[in-house]
Amino acid sequence: MKALVTGGGGFLGLYIVEQLLEDGADVRVLCRKRYERLDQLGVEWVQGDIQDAEAVASACDGVDAVFHVAAVPGIWGPWEMFHGINTLGTQNVIAGCRKHHVRKLVYTSSPSVIFDGQDHVDADESLPYPTTFLSHYPHSKALAEQAVIAANGSELATCALRPHLIWGPRDTQLVPRLIRRAQSGRLRLVGDGTNVISMAYAENVAAAHLQAAKVLEPGSAVAGQVYFVNEPQPVNCGEWINTLLGCAGLPPVQKRISTKAARRIGAAFEGVWSLLRLNGEPPMTRFLAGQLASSHSYRIDKAVRDFGYTPRVTVEEGLRRLAPELEKLVSQ
């Protein structure tokens, strides 16, 4: 198989690239800059921006399957940025696939596309999209996901995976932020401490992409579907954070803030950032407060049934592999 991975130099994308190579695939990567690891792997690298329709179409030429991973994450920023990269960029990928008769498109989505501020416990893919979004990121990803599913047809088979809270070695977002906030004394647990969350180890998420692609064909059970992808068992949010901190040699979080207070503070920060046009992300937003305080755990029965999703790395083994990086983060 000749595969294109957009964002193949990033956290999840690189794991997908590595596993595709292990599986014997011929891999091409589309990303904006060169990565040393990609050079080491010897994959074909195409420089380009996902917002450049011509560059995306050119990268799709001659490939059998596209793994569209490239995206901009975040809890704050202008709509034009999120929409341009996450939504319009995805539309460029779909157009490129159609132009060059690509057979398969696997899209990396997010459970945040159905986050409505309420608890989701043991939820499945029947959850609807919310009528309003508290952040541009989930809104732009929801529009992209809908476009991918709508593009499914007799010539291009598509599906979308929703990995939840991806963690593991080489993470540049979730784990480093937790460590930095803990070290600075700014880390707080939000809510009453009972909320449970699903987590997804990065190598398991990458494997799910390959598993889905192998059975993805026009008219197959996977075609036109969305899937939650995470570890089978959810964890208590506060306990999970303290487990990570413990592996890093840091004390557990003692400070807590109520959900109501966090939402109020988040709204205030949003107002200040908007009024003063400050750079960077506010330390709290309404969306972040809701994410930290609510339960969001998801069933993986559908992924297990349709493409045999099976996490290949246990949580315990994942923590063991992550430990050296946690030590480095603390020492920096």
Secondary structure, DSSP 8 states (H G I E B T S, - for coil): -EEEEETTTSHHHHHHHHHHHHTT-EEEEEESS--HHHHHHT-EEEE--TT-HHHHHHHHTT-SEEEE------SSS-HHHHIIIIIIHHHHHHHHHHHTT--EEEEE--GGGG--SS-EEEE-TT----SS-SSHHHHHHHHHHHHHHHT-SSS-EEEEEEE-SEESTT-SSHHHHHHHHHHHT---EESSS--EE--EEHHHHHHHHHHHHHH--TTSSSTTEEEEES-SS-EEHHHHHHHHHHHTT------EE-HHHHHHHHHHHHHHHHHHT-SS--S--HHHHHHHHS-EEE--HHHHHHH-----S-HHHHHHHHHHHHHHHHH-
